[in-house]
Amino acid sequence: MGGTQFNGLALVHELVAQGHDVSVCNRGRTESDIPDSVHRLVADRTDHDQLRRALAGTNWDCVHDLSAYHPEDVEIMLEILPGHVGHYIFASSTVTYRSKNGPITEADPDERGETQIEYGLHKLLCEDLLFAAHAETGFPASTVPFSMVLGPHNAMTDREQRMFRRVLDGRPILVPGDGSTLLQVGDVTDQARAMEQMMGKEVTFGRRYNVTGAAGISRNDYVAMIGRVVGREPVVEAVPDSLMEALWTGRESVTIGAPSGALDTRSSTPPDPTSPRAILRTRFMLCLNMVQQLAPNVHWWNQDTVFSTDRLRADVGWAPEQTTESMLARTYEWWQGSENATLEYDWSTEEQIRSLIG
């Protein structure tokens, strides 16, 4: 489901490379580098009648669902697929977890309250439906939360691609606090390998599997890696703890500039600006304007945000091959020749924060 952009495109290429007979189901509107051997089913998954017609009479060894963002997206699959699929793998997000210090495992609590954004809450509701179907009927579902993903063809241009532009233009990189807290990123091809290796393995049914890189790195190290990849010395400016705390809690306000690329796919209207979720949305935009680079839930600015992949290693034998620096290098090589390299960014939020630093 999907298959033409970023995670889906990388997975399609991995499946073809491993000798699978691959089909994609999407609206058929996005030009993409899909191998000629791949079959195409055309349907807008939000039009359930259209989706029923496209999948009618079909049977699948495995369905990888990378384009489900809302509970109704999963509900229709649970109507159509039972008895017609050997394994259903749902792409989720690590934004679902409650924040904690130390690696977050699949057994750690989720965040379902007001400190969760719509995107994360809806991913959780999708997982709820799948785990309930597995418990009640044996529906062969697995869920795979991704952390921040790096690699070619990333539509999220406000992440590492924005960092490339900052360094190339000599703009100051705003690092929260002392820059020692950890972030963790994953490679799009490593994650495609993980999903391919999970296929049909009964041990994974009814379970959640974190998929990301091998280890966390500090924000300072992340900035240094960007500099080495780009070939320029980064200009770093620290945001004091007191200012970061004020920005994060909403005690200090800045005007949020326009993003350059996609945020949440098919998200609803932004919330009331006075609501807790509006503060979370502001946090997300602050992340894009600094070296936070994280999903916008309760992962506090001064906490490490790292995830354990031990369950996947134990059950499937998967391990990431790419390092953070090799991920960045591969992405930068692609980015230089892409249209994304010519994007213009709104730096106004960063300039406001710099003015507050004094």
Secondary structure as GFF3:
##gff-version 3
##sequence-region A 1 358
A	DSSP	alpha_helix	6	17	.	.	.	ID=ss1
A	DSSP	beta_strand	23	26	.	.	.	ID=ss2
A	DSSP	beta_strand	39	42	.	.	.	ID=ss3
A	DSSP	alpha_helix	48	55	.	.	.	ID=ss4
A	DSSP	beta_strand	63	65	.	.	.	ID=ss5
A	DSSP	alpha_helix	71	80	.	.	.	ID=ss6
A	DSSP	beta_strand	88	93	.	.	.	ID=ss7
A	DSSP	three_ten_helix	94	96	.	.	.	ID=ss8
A	DSSP	alpha_helix	118	137	.	.	.	ID=ss9
A	DSSP	beta_strand	141	146	.	.	.	ID=ss10
A	DSSP	beta_strand	148	150	.	.	.	ID=ss11
A	DSSP	alpha_helix	160	168	.	.	.	ID=ss12
A	DSSP	beta_strand	172	176	.	.	.	ID=ss13
A	DSSP	beta_strand	182	183	.	.	.	ID=ss14
A	DSSP	beta_strand	185	187	.	.	.	ID=ss15
A	DSSP	alpha_helix	188	198	.	.	.	ID=ss16
A	DSSP	three_ten_helix	202	204	.	.	.	ID=ss17
A	DSSP	beta_strand	207	208	.	.	.	ID=ss18
A	DSSP	beta_strand	217	218	.	.	.	ID=ss19
A	DSSP	alpha_helix	219	230	.	.	.	ID=ss20
A	DSSP	beta_strand	235	239	.	.	.	ID=ss21
A	DSSP	alpha_helix	241	249	.	.	.	ID=ss22
A	DSSP	alpha_helix	276	289	.	.	.	ID=ss23
A	DSSP	alpha_helix	310	316	.	.	.	ID=ss24
A	DSSP	alpha_helix	324	336	.	.	.	ID=ss25
A	DSSP	three_ten_helix	339	342	.	.	.	ID=ss26
A	DSSP	alpha_helix	348	357	.	.	.	ID=ss27
###
